[in-house]
Amino acid sequence: MDPLAPEPSVAGGSFGIDAFTLDDRMRLFHFAAAEKRNEYLWLLRAFDRGRANYQVLLHAGSARDLLAQLRAEHPACPEIGEVQPLLDSLNDWRLLDRSYDGTRAANLAEYRNRHYVYQFTQAGYRAYRAVEDVLGATLEDAQLSRLIFPDILTDLQALATANEVGDADEVYRKLSRLDQVLGDMAQRAARFYLMLGDLARTNDTRPEVFLRHKDALLTHMREFTAELARYTPRLAAAVHTVAETGVDRLIAQATSADDRLFRTASEREDDWRQRWAGLTHWFGTGTGTGRDAPTEADRLQTATVTAIAGVLALLRRVTEARRGGVSRESQLRHLAQWFVSCPDDEAAHGLFQAVFGLGGPRHIAVPHEDPELIPARLSWWDADPVPLARGLVEAGREPRKTGSTARIERNDAQRERLRTEQIKLQRERRGAALALAADGLYDRVLDEPETQALLGLLDLALSARVPASRTVTASGSAHGVRLTLRPCEGSTTVRTVRGRLHLSGVRLEMS
């Protein structure tokens, strides 16, 4: 099945794993992201143990017993109180299949209740094994297998002999094993190069990890490259020898020995022909592809050599970085990029001065403690000298900062001006408040000072008001004037220079 193909329609005669649509297959992995994913995983491990002991159908009690065995052997296994909700969820996700078991009933009532038994679905077991493969993956899975080449050569020679004598069962076994071995080698190589990429990224934060494994990596890749280069011509010759015994005959014998139930003879023949084409493409015998086209063995050889060069380059960068703290090459590249990004020559000169520090002596740029005491138009010859620290003159080191506080600058004239403005503002607000008390709030337009005074008094009165109450009076006073909020029917309006102030259910009184 092509995983990128559109979702197939389930035929009426489909069963087993063929009855699972694309959505069903995606839902199989819900247990790995669920809140109780750890409990789901150990429950499935209990089913896997029962399956290994030929206990295909498990009752909830049997699952609990197997969980108890796992908990006794593995301290990481959690103690699950109730397994029935977990079993129901796994059944909903179609990892487990639920059926009825009337044989366990001890009486008629239990028979009517019909106890449930559970077992793995085909797709559910594959999803569980996929998760276990990820959890159990180690660096041992990401390695190039150089010892497999003699076995491949031996199997090719035996395949040629079996095809020549007409031993269909041996042809089927050898061709199946060759297809499996080459597929495993391709997957291992892919995982190995992904591991190298992860190791290069890890080097940015933990270079000691790379330095610990560099020798083993280089030795492993060099030995694999040597074995691949030595066996590639011999393997190509062996594939050519098998082809000379008759490809059609080889495919026919493998098809006749293939006992897959749910495939027709033509489908099995097409499948074996594709497997043989993949085998010839690995070592390039001139059939199916041009002789000048790169084979899978050539690509694997090139990728391994490139990986060796990459590891050596990474080793060189790590060594340079550890020698100087930071790679000198990286420093110069970044600096060159900064110079290219400068908007003008003045910025470039400033960057040059900041990086290389080849300007004037530092003690010339020391400012006076109080620059305002020395006019800017005064010549250096006539101005008073600036005191310099001995360390700055002799060694170019800046003096250390002391913990003393800076001198407080007092501006009495500015303070007096602010105080005068504050007193003037208070007088204006007091006069405006008295005018509000004398002339009232309604039937006239309040000017700006009166408006500010009214808003200030209204803020005080509302703050003193009982929350969510419109039946109790409240008041606020300032500047010798009191503003009282009295409940009333309807609303009142106060006109100001800023606009109209509408008060619902409240009337304002000044006193």
ChimeraX attribute file (.defattr): number of C-alpha atoms within 10 A of each C-alpha:
attribute: neighborCount
match mode: 1-to-1
recipient: residues
	/A:1	6
	/A:2	6
	/A:3	7
	/A:4	6
	/A:5	8
	/A:6	8
	/A:7	12
	/A:8	12
	/A:9	11
	/A:10	12
	/A:11	9
	/A:12	7
	/A:13	7
	/A:14	11
	/A:15	10
	/A:16	9
	/A:17	13
	/A:18	14
	/A:19	16
	/A:20	19
	/A:21	14
	/A:22	14
	/A:23	9
	/A:24	14
	/A:25	16
	/A:26	12
	/A:27	16
	/A:28	22
	/A:29	18
	/A:30	14
	/A:31	22
	/A:32	15
	/A:33	9
	/A:34	11
	/A:35	10
	/A:36	11
	/A:37	13
	/A:38	15
	/A:39	18
	/A:40	20
	/A:41	17
	/A:42	20
	/A:43	24
	/A:44	24
	/A:45	19
	/A:46	22
	/A:47	25
	/A:48	20
	/A:49	18
	/A:50	18
	/A:51	15
	/A:52	10
	/A:53	9
	/A:54	9
	/A:55	13
	/A:56	15
	/A:57	19
	/A:58	20
	/A:59	19
	/A:60	15
	/A:61	12
	/A:62	16
	/A:63	24
	/A:64	20
	/A:65	13
	/A:66	20
	/A:67	24
	/A:68	17
	/A:69	14
	/A:70	19
	/A:71	16
	/A:72	11
	/A:73	10
	/A:74	10
	/A:75	9
	/A:76	11
	/A:77	18
	/A:78	15
	/A:79	13
	/A:80	15
	/A:81	7
	/A:82	10
	/A:83	16
	/A:84	15
	/A:85	9
	/A:86	16
	/A:87	23
	/A:88	15
	/A:89	15
	/A:90	23
	/A:91	19
	/A:92	14
	/A:93	19
	/A:94	21
	/A:95	29
	/A:96	24
	/A:97	20
	/A:98	21
	/A:99	13
	/A:100	14
	/A:101	16
	/A:102	16
	/A:103	10
	/A:104	13
	/A:105	14
	/A:106	9
	/A:107	8
	/A:108	10
	/A:109	9
	/A:110	13
	/A:111	15
	/A:112	10
	/A:113	12
	/A:114	16
	/A:115	16
	/A:116	17
	/A:117	21
	/A:118	23
	/A:119	23
	/A:120	23
	/A:121	17
	/A:122	16
	/A:123	20
	/A:124	24
	/A:125	18
	/A:126	15
	/A:127	20
	/A:128	20
	/A:129	15
	/A:130	13
	/A:131	15
	/A:132	13
	/A:133	11
	/A:134	9
	/A:135	9
	/A:136	9
	/A:137	11
	/A:138	9
	/A:139	9
	/A:140	9
	/A:141	13
	/A:142	18
	/A:143	20
	/A:144	23
	/A:145	18
	/A:146	17
	/A:147	11
	/A:148	14
	/A:149	20
	/A:150	14
	/A:151	12
	/A:152	19
	/A:153	20
	/A:154	13
	/A:155	19
	/A:156	24
	/A:157	18
	/A:158	18
	/A:159	26
	/A:160	23
	/A:161	17
	/A:162	21
	/A:163	24
	/A:164	16
	/A:165	9
	/A:166	14
	/A:167	16
	/A:168	21
	/A:169	17
	/A:170	18
	/A:171	27
	/A:172	23
	/A:173	15
	/A:174	21
	/A:175	23
	/A:176	16
	/A:177	14
	/A:178	20
	/A:179	15
	/A:180	12
	/A:181	16
	/A:182	17
	/A:183	14
	/A:184	13
	/A:185	16
	/A:186	16
	/A:187	15
	/A:188	18
	/A:189	20
	/A:190	15
	/A:191	17
	/A:192	20
	/A:193	17
	/A:194	13
	/A:195	15
	/A:196	17
	/A:197	15
	/A:198	11
	/A:199	17
	/A:200	19
	/A:201	13
	/A:202	14
	/A:203	17
	/A:204	10
	/A:205	9
	/A:206	12
	/A:207	19
	/A:208	12
	/A:209	13
	/A:210	21
	/A:211	15
	/A:212	10
	/A:213	11
	/A:214	16
	/A:215	11
	/A:216	10
	/A:217	16
	/A:218	16
	/A:219	12
	/A:220	16
	/A:221	20
	/A:222	14
	/A:223	14
	/A:224	20
	/A:225	20
	/A:226	12
	/A:227	17
	/A:228	21
	/A:229	14
	/A:230	12
	/A:231	17
	/A:232	19
	/A:233	14
	/A:234	15
	/A:235	24
	/A:236	21
	/A:237	18
	/A:238	23
	/A:239	23
	/A:240	19
	/A:241	17
	/A:242	20
	/A:243	19
	/A:244	11
	/A:245	17
	/A:246	14
	/A:247	14
	/A:248	12
	/A:249	15
	/A:250	26
	/A:251	24
	/A:252	20
	/A:253	21
	/A:254	26
	/A:255	25
	/A:256	14
	/A:257	15
	/A:258	19
	/A:259	11
	/A:260	10
	/A:261	7
	/A:262	8
	/A:263	12
	/A:264	10
	/A:265	16
	/A:266	9
	/A:267	12
	/A:268	20
	/A:269	20
	/A:270	13
	/A:271	15
	/A:272	21
	/A:273	19
	/A:274	13
	/A:275	18
	/A:276	21
	/A:277	15
	/A:278	17
	/A:279	20
	/A:280	22
	/A:281	21
	/A:282	21
	/A:283	23
	/A:284	28
	/A:285	22
	/A:286	14
	/A:287	12
	/A:288	11
	/A:289	14
	/A:290	12
	/A:291	11
	/A:292	8
	/A:293	11
	/A:294	14
	/A:295	18
	/A:296	17
	/A:297	18
	/A:298	17
	/A:299	12
	/A:300	17
	/A:301	19
	/A:302	13
	/A:303	15
	/A:304	20
	/A:305	15
	/A:306	12
	/A:307	19
	/A:308	19
	/A:309	13
	/A:310	15
	/A:311	21
	/A:312	14
	/A:313	12
	/A:314	18
	/A:315	18
	/A:316	13
	/A:317	17
	/A:318	20
	/A:319	16
	/A:320	15
	/A:321	16
	/A:322	12
	/A:323	11
	/A:324	9
	/A:325	10
	/A:326	14
	/A:327	16
	/A:328	13
	/A:329	12
	/A:330	12
	/A:331	10
	/A:332	11
	/A:333	10
	/A:334	11
	/A:335	15
	/A:336	11
	/A:337	10
	/A:338	12
	/A:339	16
	/A:340	11
	/A:341	11
	/A:342	14
	/A:343	9
	/A:344	10
	/A:345	10
	/A:346	10
	/A:347	13
	/A:348	16
	/A:349	13
	/A:350	12
	/A:351	16
	/A:352	15
	/A:353	13
	/A:354	11
	/A:355	10
	/A:356	8
	/A:357	12
	/A:358	9
	/A:359	9
	/A:360	9
	/A:361	12
	/A:362	13
	/A:363	17
	/A:364	10
	/A:365	8
	/A:366	12
	/A:367	11
	/A:368	14
	/A:369	9
	/A:370	7
	/A:371	9
	/A:372	8
	/A:373	8
	/A:374	12
	/A:375	9
	/A:376	10
	/A:377	7
	/A:378	10
	/A:379	10
	/A:380	9
	/A:381	7
	/A:382	7
	/A:383	12
	/A:384	11
	/A:385	9
	/A:386	11
	/A:387	11
	/A:388	15
	/A:389	13
	/A:390	12
	/A:391	12
	/A:392	15
	/A:393	14
	/A:394	9
	/A:395	8
	/A:396	13
	/A:397	13
	/A:398	14
	/A:399	11
	/A:400	8
	/A:401	6
	/A:402	6
	/A:403	6
	/A:404	6
	/A:405	6
	/A:406	6
	/A:407	6
	/A:408	6
	/A:409	6
	/A:410	8
	/A:411	8
	/A:412	8
	/A:413	9
	/A:414	9
	/A:415	10
	/A:416	11
	/A:417	10
	/A:418	11
	/A:419	12
	/A:420	10
	/A:421	11
	/A:422	11
	/A:423	10
	/A:424	12
	/A:425	13
	/A:426	12
	/A:427	13
	/A:428	14
	/A:429	20
	/A:430	19
	/A:431	16
	/A:432	22
	/A:433	28
	/A:434	20
	/A:435	16
	/A:436	22
	/A:437	17
	/A:438	11
	/A:439	11
	/A:440	15
	/A:441	21
	/A:442	15
	/A:443	10
	/A:444	11
	/A:445	16
	/A:446	23
	/A:447	13
	/A:448	13
	/A:449	16
	/A:450	23
	/A:451	23
	/A:452	16
	/A:453	20
	/A:454	21
	/A:455	11
	/A:456	17
	/A:457	23
	/A:458	21
	/A:459	12
	/A:460	17
	/A:461	19
	/A:462	15
	/A:463	13
	/A:464	13
	/A:465	16
	/A:466	12
	/A:467	8
	/A:468	6
	/A:469	9
	/A:470	16
	/A:471	12
	/A:472	10
	/A:473	16
	/A:474	19
	/A:475	21
	/A:476	20
	/A:477	17
	/A:478	14
	/A:479	15
	/A:480	10
	/A:481	16
	/A:482	19
	/A:483	23
	/A:484	20
	/A:485	21
	/A:486	16
	/A:487	18
	/A:488	14
	/A:489	9
	/A:490	10
	/A:491	12
	/A:492	15
	/A:493	16
	/A:494	18
	/A:495	17
	/A:496	19
	/A:497	12
	/A:498	11
	/A:499	11
	/A:500	12
	/A:501	11
	/A:502	12
	/A:503	13
	/A:504	14
	/A:505	15
	/A:506	20
	/A:507	18
	/A:508	20
	/A:509	16
	/A:510	22
	/A:511	14
